[in-house]
Amino acid sequence: MTDFLPEAVRKGLEDARKAAQRRSSRLCVHDGDNVHRVLRFWDGGFAMDAENAPNLRGHVELYDGARHLYQCLVYTSREEDGERIYEFKWHAPVADRPAADFERENDEPVALLPR
């Protein structure tokens, strides 16, 4: 169907699709003081808009809004369909509480009932 559309209309549709992806995604990558918006995320990596994407390499932090999700070691792998694809060498989830120096019991009470 897109074979019959004029080039200007096709470009407008592509720009609208990218803008909708940018608005719907809250994921972002923090590279030092710089923040970059993520378009897509999967187990092996993520994608950003090729026009604004830097050539990231090394340690970056992945956030969902204000919530810190992952610490990642990334490299730029390729560019396709207007997206720059980054792949993980490793990524580790960030703990939401401090590490315990003792074994936690599975049957410990969740809350105490008052008398």
N, C-alpha and C positions, 0 to 999 in steps of 0.2 A: 504494500500500500504506500509506503514512503517513497517508492521509486517514481511515483507520479506527482509528488509534491515539489513545488519550486524550492530552490536552495535556501532562500530567505525564510520560508515557512518551516523547513526542516531545522534550520539553525535556531529559530525561535522556539520550536517545540523542545529541542535539546536543552536550550538555556532554561526553559521553564521546568523541565524535569530535574536539572541540576539544582535549581533554586529550591524546589520542593524537597529534595533530598537534604539539602543544607539546613532547611528549617526544621525538618522532622527529626534529625539526628542531634542528640545532645552530647554525643561522644566528642572528645577533643584530646589532642596530644599536647603535652607540655614538654618543650625542649628548652630547658633552662628557663628564661623569662618569656620566651615566645610561646604563643598558643595557636594551634592549628586545628581546624574543624575536620572531623573524620566523616566520610560519606558512608562507608560500609565497614563492617567488622566481622571476622570469622575466626575460627580456631587457629589458623595458620598465619594470620596477618590482618591488615586493614588497607583501605583505599582512601585517598584524598583527591581533591580536584587538581588536575595536572597543571593548570595555569598558576595556582597560588601555592602549590606544594613545594617545600624545600627538599633538598637532597639530604634527607635524614639518614644518619648512620650512627649507631651506638645506643647509649642509654637514654630512654624517654619514659615519661609517665603518662598513662592512659586514664582519663577521667570521664565519668558520666555526670555532667553538670558539675557539682561541687564534690561529688563522691569519688574518692581515689580508688580505682579498680585494680590496675596492674602496673608493675614495673617491668619494662620490656627492653630487650636488646634487639634492635631492628637494623635492616639494611634495605636499600631501594633495589627492587628486583626488575621491574619493567614498567612501561607505560602503555595502556591500551584503553580505547574508547573514551579518551579524555580524562582518564583517571591514572594517578600514579599509585602503583601497587607496592606496598611495603610488606616484607615477610619477617616473622619472628625467628631469631636464633634461639631465644628463650623468652618466656614471659611467666611471671609469678604473681598470683593474686596477693593483694595487700591485706594483712590481717586487720580485723575491725576491733580487736582487743589485744592487750599485751600478752606475750607468751607466758605460760605458767611454768614454774620450776617444780611442779609436783604433778602427780597423776590425778586427773579428774575422775570422780566416780560417776558412772552412768545413771545410778539410781538416786542421786542426791536430790533433795526436794527443790522444786522450782520456787515455791513461796511458802511462808509460814502462815498458818491460820491463827488468828487471835482467839483467846478464850472468851 
